[in-house]
């Protein structure tokens, strides 16, 4: 790990250079568009309301 310390703390992803801090916050690899890692979960549509209505 010491050898890597010499270079700037950044990871190359899809041709984009993102700081280690952001990379760790977003393991999915979607840094830039949304700083929140939960963004990926928000993209998923909510469950059908019919299920809740049945209850």
Beta strands, then each sheet from edge to edge (+ up, - down):
strand 1: 10-13
strand 2: 16-19
sheet 1: 1+ 2-
end
